[in-house]
Amino acid sequence: METRQPPDVLKYLRLNWKGDSVYSLIDSNSPVSLLASSPLNAGKRDFPHTMSHLDARRWNARYKRESQTWLTHKPKQLLVDFLHLLPSDGYVLDAASGVATNGLELARRGLKTIALDISSVGLALAKQRFQMEDLNLNAAVIDLKHLQLPKDKFDVILNFNFLERKTFPLYRKALKPGGWLLFETFVRNGEVGPHPEYYLNSGELLGAFEDFDIVHTKQLKIPRKSRDTFRRIDQLVARKPM
Ligand SMILES: C[S@@+](CC[C@H](N)C(=O)[O-])C[C@H]1O[C@@H](n2cnc3c(N)ncnc32)[C@H](O)[C@@H]1O
């Protein structure tokens, strides 16, 4: 059986980037092929080939329904707290960016932001936000389960509220020596619902990057709004060794 290589998304964006478009790297048969590259019409329609992807459908619907809420989100406190240590030029990858609130914060600082997400609607909203501030955003609709990234490319990688373990070795490779990883997502906490794969095990995040220079690591308890329970999140700020 033919095995296809995942796309090198940056090479693709370099070759096809035309300034004002979001490109899709997904088709309905294989999430790793590069069949489609149509510009996105400011969120007015979905890519037909992404619509068969369950997560894409789910997130597209959610971003349509809750666009106003997502657009008023503030950058993650973890990013705000460590912003002063981060570089003010180079490349930042905002992985599973959604509307790219966090990537926007770094674009304001002077970095070139690349936002990757499975939701074309989320990325269209992100594009609008960047345009309103006259900032450029490179964005691609992609399934992060099927990704290739170039070596030593990024000064900063952001991964907030998303977990795909296959990205761990990719982030390790794609960061420049001295590059920064800011990672925060949910940890398994008793009952985890229908998707246990979306939750970190305790200590897993630190273990995956333990040879990096660890600047910050912490577990937080976040009270839920509606119930007398809480969720746990793990935070990591780490630098790839020089
Ligand atoms: C909870 S949101 C987090 C968005 C953003 N990182 C933030 O903190 O505001 C999770 C994001 O992951 C994206 N996502 C889910 N599965 C994905 C996949 N397989 N590949 C790429 N993005 C995915 C969703 O579209 C959504 O934008």
The ligand as an SDF file (V2000), in Angstrom:
LIG
                    3D

 27 29  0  0  0  0  0  0  0  0999 V2000
   -9.6890   24.5100   22.8720 C   0  0  0  0  0  0  0  0  0  0  0  0
   -9.2840   25.1250   21.2790 S   0  0  0  0  0  0  0  0  0  0  0  0
   -7.7750   25.9820   21.6430 C   0  0  0  0  0  0  0  0  0  0  0  0
   -7.5050   27.1120   20.6930 C   0  0  0  0  0  0  0  0  0  0  0  0
   -6.2930   27.9770   21.0620 C   0  0  0  0  0  0  0  0  0  0  0  0
   -5.0790   27.1930   21.1580 N   0  0  0  0  0  0  0  0  0  0  0  0
   -6.5380   28.7300   22.3500 C   0  0  0  0  0  0  0  0  0  0  0  0
   -5.9500   28.3720   23.3820 O   0  0  0  0  0  0  0  0  0  0  0  0
   -7.3380   29.6740   22.3200 O   0  0  0  0  0  0  0  0  0  0  0  0
   -8.6950   23.6500   20.4710 C   0  0  0  0  0  0  0  0  0  0  0  0
   -8.3300   23.8740   18.9950 C   0  0  0  0  0  0  0  0  0  0  0  0
   -7.7720   22.6720   18.4670 O   0  0  0  0  0  0  0  0  0  0  0  0
   -8.1910   22.5430   17.1270 C   0  0  0  0  0  0  0  0  0  0  0  0
   -8.0560   21.1410   16.7180 N   0  0  0  0  0  0  0  0  0  0  0  0
   -8.7510   20.0720   17.2000 C   0  0  0  0  0  0  0  0  0  0  0  0
   -8.3020   18.9350   16.6190 N   0  0  0  0  0  0  0  0  0  0  0  0
   -7.3080   19.3020   15.7490 C   0  0  0  0  0  0  0  0  0  0  0  0
   -6.4550   18.5870   14.8660 C   0  0  0  0  0  0  0  0  0  0  0  0
   -6.5230   17.2610   14.7540 N   0  0  0  0  0  0  0  0  0  0  0  0
   -5.5450   19.2740   14.1400 N   0  0  0  0  0  0  0  0  0  0  0  0
   -5.4780   20.6240   14.2470 C   0  0  0  0  0  0  0  0  0  0  0  0
   -6.2440   21.3560   15.0710 N   0  0  0  0  0  0  0  0  0  0  0  0
   -7.1480   20.7070   15.8160 C   0  0  0  0  0  0  0  0  0  0  0  0
   -9.6290   23.0540   17.1420 C   0  0  0  0  0  0  0  0  0  0  0  0
  -10.0890   23.4410   15.8900 O   0  0  0  0  0  0  0  0  0  0  0  0
   -9.5080   24.2290   18.1160 C   0  0  0  0  0  0  0  0  0  0  0  0
   -9.2290   25.4180   17.4200 O   0  0  0  0  0  0  0  0  0  0  0  0
  1  2  1  0
  2  3  1  0
  2 10  1  0
  3  4  1  0
  4  5  1  0
  5  6  1  0
  5  7  1  0
  7  8  2  0
  7  9  1  0
 10 11  1  0
 11 12  1  0
 11 26  1  0
 12 13  1  0
 13 14  1  0
 13 24  1  0
 14 15  1  0
 14 23  1  0
 15 16  2  0
 16 17  1  0
 17 18  1  0
 17 23  2  0
 18 19  1  0
 18 20  2  0
 20 21  1  0
 21 22  2  0
 22 23  1  0
 24 25  1  0
 24 26  1  0
 26 27  1  0
M  CHG  2   2   1   9  -1
M  END
$$$$
